[in-house]
């Protein structure tokens, strides 16, 4: 298989892809039209990207089979377009969790102890112990976590090490699960905002989370509280955050912003970066050697399994719930042409086959096929299909849902 790596990638990952028999084209600086040209020129089976945007125009029908996002999120990829073209999209969840949690706590500590300002004054030859001897401290404070995925769970561990109370809001969290994890259950985002001294956001970007943290949330936060976002800038209404910073004295530690420049070096004009109560980093949450090595290894694993089995680990664009209404279960002798005759019988009724698998029994004498259908076959069709091939042992029709 031909793999185009269109972003900076660890050497261990490039070597790993080659070791499993892939032809690797490493072109880390291509973007936009140049990436489209590179895909057209190299005809890769697999495209690997990190922050590079992948649009529908970059997805030639037929040749490209899999896009791997070498990271956790996949909002830079047009997943809907990939689905229309039958292209798998996969990612590497959980591999950067520790790195992001470490940065989040770096921002928390920086806000409390004003570490960047300390450094700036020393570099300017100014000693100001009087000013910087003021800090609240973390012990006994309540940190509110928005989201409890891989990164959120890493945050729980670290917060407890600092002796903090941990409150969590997540759509998937229940009171019972919160008790198991020894965290405080927040039934609503408003409750979390009200009781937290520090809020840290750890949500993937989706249609449900875009702009989720808005004015009402910030209005509910304590004056002078800290707000940390190392997830995605679009999860937060940045204008509402900016208003809370200026009007409520909120402090913010941000690794992500509403309008981030593309590429590694660019001008940054977002006014929020100039606020005295904002400490910002350059979307570097996952950028540790440990995280990138883990992501590279996971990328190789995904490609290897796809190459050897056709199965895609961590695939994000397959249907979660099948739209099939009926399942045809066919037990048959393992002979040529059996499934072809079954499919011909279904085709005669103009019924769409949505999913199908064929599993062979021990010794390969017989097999069972499970065929998911969009509609119910007419009465008598099942018996008619069975009579079409003497190698069919039995057929059952099961209604789904």
C-alpha positions, 0 to 999 in steps of 0.5 A: 500500500502507498501511504502519503504522510502530509504532515510532520511525523516521527521517524519511528512512525515512518520506519514502522510504516516501511517495515510492514511493507508500505511505500511511504511518501513523506511530504510534510509541508504540503497544504491546500492546493499543493496537497491536492496535487500531491494526492493526485500525483502519488495516488496513495491508498492511505493519507496520514495528517496531523493538523493539515486540513483535508477537504472533499477536493482532496479525496479522489474517488477510487484510489484513497481508501483511508485517512488517518488523523495522527491525533485525537480530534478529526475536525480538520477532515471533511468526514461527511465527504469521506463517508460519501466517497467510501473512505474510512477516517480513523484517529488515535484517541487517548495517545496524547491524553497525558500530554494535554493534562500536563499542559492544562495543569501547567496553565493552572499553576501558571495562573495561580502563581503568575509564573510567566509574569515572574519570568518576564520581570526577571528578564527585564531586570526587575525584582518584585517579590512583594507583588508575586507573593500573592497566590490562592494555592490549589489545595482544597480548591474545587476544579470543575472538569467539563468532559470525562474522556481520556484527558478528563480522566487524566485530569482527575488523577492529577487534581487529586494529587494536588488535594483538590475537590473534583467536580465533573459534568459529562453527558455520559456521567451518572451519580453512580459512576461519579461515586465510583470515581470518587468525584462530585457529580454536576447535574448541569453545566450551570452547577459546575460553573457555580461551584468551581474555583477552576474550570477545565474544558476537555471536550471533542468538537462536534455539532453538539459541543460547538459554542457549548460554553457561552455567556450563561456559563461564564455568568455563573462562574465565581469572580476571579475564578480560572478558566482553562481550555486545552480542547478546541477553541470552537467549543467556547464562545470566545466573545463571552469569555472575553467579556467575563475576563474584563467584567468579572476578573476571570483568569484564562489559560488557553491553548486553543483559540477561535481563529488560529493561524495555519502552519507553525509560524504566523502572525497572531492578531486575536485580541484575547492574546493581549489580555493581562489575565490570559496566559496562552500557549500555541496549541501545543497540548499534544506536542511532547515527544512521548505523545508523538511517539505513541501517536506514531505507533498507533498510526502504524498499528491502524495501517498494519491492521487495515493492510492485513485484515481490511479492518480499521481500528478507531474508525469514526465514520461508520454507521453507529446504528444500522438502518437495516430492518431485517436480517437474513441468516443463511446456513450453507455448505461452503461451496462456490456460488451459494451467496451469489444465488442468495443475492440474486434472489434479493436483487430480484425484489429490488431490496438493498443489502446494507451489511453482510458477513460470512463466517466459516465453521470449523473444518470449512465444510459449512458457513453462515452468512448474515445479510442485513436488508433495508426492507422486508422481502415479500412472502415466499421469497425466503423459500424461493431463495432457498430452493435456488441452490441445493447447498443452502442448509437453512434460511431464517428471516429476523426482524431487527429493532 
